[in-house]
């Protein structure tokens, strides 16, 4: 029967749950990193719960092999080679038109500003490489945010939660695992190469079970209120493991927090600046920063993404001018026939800028063009010490 009254998603269903708070869910913001098999399940479940804003980050495109485990993808998407994040966002809003799902096509560190990590209620990692988890953990620690890690292989699935002061992904790495990561993080775009290099054999059942657990833990975190007892327990500091071959489910204590771990760097006392955007030219940003911070000189540290001015090949010895962020280096090499051929038999030496100040020769470029994403928080060195400044003007890009 037609009615003029707007149907509110979940009304008369979730509202029957004693712990469910409709307003909290409608106003919740969740960042999902990875839109493959796990990401599909997580986004679907958050959508069905009616989470108000979901941000989906993935740089990859849909292939036919994804269809066996990805409920939001269709055959036509694979033939069009569409981006995973864009299709996941589109299909989620078809399921529930009352929510907003924002696709982010890109890497979790070079295309997602730290301001978004700071503003969401929780981050969910649906990743398939140690390097990506290592980087996500560092960003979440920097933003003071909990993140829910999920992994699947064959009929096995694991869920863990990392949060500042309790559990750290990097602290849990063995020396061998850590060295393995360090050998492969020389170039920021290596995450793209590593994450798409291998395929993990798994099943849609494993993805469904682990994705459901991740979404359920996210709902618990969304509902937790400071100084109020929660009616449930989370997996914070624990590891939940499902083994489908033997139908066993176990929960283990899994928390490591080492005092000297470099990943624990937390950026506090963040200065919001509504006059700053990643779309502004570097020279203008430096001027605004000096005024806002009331200092004589500023230096922006490119923590995630160096600016590559040129690369020099060994054999033959030749210089190539690039002027790109390091995150675009692999893509640039692969798209240039000469560079692509050289990359298989020579070493490239990079000439780069790690810090940006008044001596930077490319001040007409925008922050985004040199590798700083929209709504980022930039680390600025001044004569008054290190400051953290948010590019707050970009919040509108994410509907904030």
N, C-alpha and C positions, 0 to 999 in steps of 0.2 A: 504494500500500500504506500502510495506517495505521501511524503510528509515534508513540510517546509523546515522542520527542525534538522539542523546539521547533525549527522551521526558522528559521535566522538569515538575514535578508534579505541577499542578495548573496553568500552563502557558496558557494564553488565557481565563482563568476562573476567578481565584481570582485576577489576575493582572488587571482586569477591575474595581475592587473596588478602589475607590479614596484613601482610607486609608491604603490599603494593601501594605506591603513592603516585597517582596519575600525574600530578603537576611536576614531580621530580623527573619522571620519564619524559614528559613532553618537553621539558626544558633542558634535558641532558644533551651533552655533546660527546661523541665518541670518535676517535681516530682509528681506522682500521688500516694497517700497513700490510699490503699484499692482498691481491684479489684473485688468487687461484682457487684451488679446491677448498681450503680452509676459509679463505676470505669470503667466498660465495656463501658458505654456511653461516658464518658470523654475521655478514650483512643481512642475509635473509632473516635470521633470528632477531636481530636488533630491529629490523623493519617490522616484523610481526608484533614485537613488543610495543612499537610506536615510539621509539627513541627519536626525539625531535630533530636532531642534526647529526648526520653521519658523514664523516669525511673518509674517502677511500683513495689510498695512494698505491699506485703501481705503474711501472714504466713499460710493462710488457703488452704484447698483442695476443689475441685469442688464436689458438690453433685447434685443428680438429681433435688432437689428442686430449685437449682440455675438456671436451664435451662429456666424457665418461664420468667426470667427478664434479662438474660445475653446474649447479642447478639454475643459475641465472643466465647462462650462455646458450646460444642457439647455433645451428649449423650455418645459417646465413652470416652470423657474426664472424665465424672462422673464415668463411670465404671472402669476406670483406677485410679480414685481418684487422678488425676493430680493436681499440684499446680496451683492456680488461676493466680498468677503473670506470671508464665512461659507460660501458654496457651494464656493469654491475649497478651503477648509480641510476641509470635509466630504468632498469627492470625493477629495482627496489621501489622506486616512486610509482611504478605501475601497480605494484602490489598494495602499497599504502600511500595514496596521494596526499595524506595529511602530514607527511614528514618531508624534510629536505635532505637530499644526499648529494654531496659535492665531490665530483671526481678530481683527482690530482694525478695528472700524467707525468711521472718523473720519479726520481730517486727520493728516498725518505729523508735524506740530509741536504741535498742540493736544490730541491724544489719545494720543500716544506719548511716554512719559517718556524723558528722556535716559539714564536708567539702563539701559534696554533697548538703546539705541544703543551704550552703553559695553560691555555684556556679550556682545553677539553677536560672532561671528568676522568677519563681513563683512555689508555692506548692499548690496542690489541694487535699483537704481532702474529701475522700469518705468513711467516717467512720460511725459506728453505735453504738458507746458508748461514754459517757461523759469522761471516763478515757482516751481513746485514743485521744480525742480532746484536753483534758487538757495537755497531754504530747506533742502532736504535736505543740500546741500553744507555749509551753515553748521552744521547740527546734527552732521554727521559729523566736521567739523573740530574742533568743540567737544569731541566725545567721543573724538577721536584715532583715528578709524576709517576704513578704506578703503571706498569705495563704487564699484560697477560700474554705469555708466550705459549704457543701451541706447535706441536710437531707430530707428523704422521709418517709411518713407513709400514708397508705391507698391511698387516692387521693390528698394528700397534699404534698407540697414541699416547702423548704426554702433554700435560698442562702444568705450567709453573707461573707464579706471580713474582715479579721483582718490584721493589719499592725502596726509596731512599731510607737508609737507616736500618733496614731489615735484611734485604736480599739483593745481591748484585750479580748480574750475568757474568761480568768479567772476573769477579772474585771466585766464581765457581769453575773457571776454566783451569785445566791442567796446564803445566808449563809447555807441553807438546802442542796442545790446542792453541794456546796463546801465540807461540812462535809461528805456528802455521798461518794464523791470521795476519801477524805482523809482516810475514814474507809477501803477502798479497794485498797490502793496503798502500802501496806506493802511489797508485793513481786513484783518484776519487771515483772514476767511472768503472773501476774494477768490479764493483758490486753488480753492475749490469752484466758484465761478462761472466762472473762467477755464478750468479743466480740462474742464468739461462744456459749454463754449460752442461749440467747434468740433469737427468730425470730420476725421480724417486718413485719406485713402484709402490702403489698404495691402492686403496679401495674407496668407493664412495661412502661405505659404512664407517670407515675410520674417520674420514673427513666430517661426516655428520655428527659422530659422537664427540670428537674433540672440539669441533666448532660450536656445538651445543654447550659444552662445558665452559668454553671461553666466554660465550655470550651470557651464560648464567652467572659466572663470576663477575662480569662487567655490570650486570644488573644489581648484584649485591653491593659493589663499590658505589654505584650511583645512589643507592638507597642509604648508605651509611652516613650518619650524622655525628658530627663531633660532640663528644661528651654525652652521647646517648647510647645505651646498650643496643646492639644489633640482634635481631631474632635469628641470625644465621652465622655460620662460620665461613670464612674465605680460605683460599689456598695460599694466602700470603705466608711465605717462609716454608712452603711445602711443595711436593711434587706429586701429582696425581697421574697414575699410569694404568692404562687399559691394555690388556693383552688378549686380542680376539682369538688367537689360536687355542688358548686354554680357558677362555672366558673368565680371566681373573682381573680384578680391579683392586689396586692398592694405593694408599696414600702414605708418603714418607716425609719425614722432616728433611727439608732441603733449603738451607739458608746459610750463606757465607757473606760476611761483611768485614773486610780487612781494612784496617785503619790507613794503610799507605796506598790504597788503590787509587790510581789517577782518574778513574771513571766517576768518583764521588764528587767531583767539582759541581757545586750547585750555585747557580747564578741568582743572587738575591738583590734586593733593593733596585729592582728594574725600573728605569725611568721611562714612562710612556710619553710619546711625542706625536701628537696628531698632525704635525707639520711634516713628518718624514714618511717617505714611501720608497720602496725599492725601484719604482719607476722614475725616480729623480736622478739627475746627473750627479756624478761623484763630487764635482766641484761645489755644487749647491749644497749637497749633504754635509760636506766638511764645514761650510760656512754656518749652516744651521746648528750643527753640533757645537761649534765654538761658542755660539750665542746661548744655546740652551744650557750648556754645562759651565758657562762663564769661565772659559779657559783661553789661553793664548794659542795652544797647538793641540791637535788631535791626531790620532793614528788608529785607523780601523784594522783590527786583526782579522784576517781571513781564516777563521778557525776550521771551516769545513772544506773550503774550495779555493785553492790558490788560483791566481790569474796568470795564465801562460802567455807571455809575450811572443816567444818563439821557441822552436826546437831545432836542434842541430844533430844531424845524423853522422855516424862514424864513418861508414863506407857506403857510398862516397861521402866525403865531408861536404855537407851542404846545409844551408840555413833556410828554415821555413818560418815565415812570419804568420802568426795565428791570431793573437789577441782574443783569446777565449778563456772561459773558466775551465779548470782542470776536469770538471765533470763532463765536459764536452770533448775531451781529447780523444778518447777511443772512437767515438762516433765520427769525429773529424778525420781521423786516420783512415777509418774504414771507407769513408765516402770519397776519399781522394785516391785516384789510381796510383800515382807515384808513391805517396806515403804508404799506401796499403802494401805495395810490393816491397818497399824498403823495410817495413815493420817485421817482416819474416826473417830478415837476415842481418839486421843492424841494430845498434843501440842508439836511442834518442836521448840527448841531453836537454833538459828543460831549463829555459830561462824564465823565471817567474817572479811574481810579487806576492809576498806573504803578508805584507802590511801596506796599507794605503794611507798616504798623507799628502801634503801640499806638493811634494816632489813627484807624485805619480803623474806620468806623462799622458794618461788617457782620461783626463777628468771630464771630457765631454760624453763619455759612456755612462750609462745608468748603472745603478747598483746591481740590478738584475742582469745586465749584460756582462758584468765582471764576476758574477757568480753568487750574489746574495739574493735569496728568494724573497718573495712577498711576505710581509708580516713577520720578518725575522727579528731577532734580538741581536744586536751587534755589540761586540766587545770593543770598547774604545779606551785607548791609553792616553792619559793626559798628565800634566804636571801636578794634578791633584789626585792622581791615582787612577786605577782602572774603573771604568763605569760601564754599565750595561743599559743600552738604549733600545727600546722597542720601536719599530717602524709602524706606529699605531694607525696611520692613515690607511694601511692596507687591510685593516680588520674588516672593512666593508666588502672586500673581495670574497671573504668567507662567510658573509652574511651575519657578521657579528656587530 
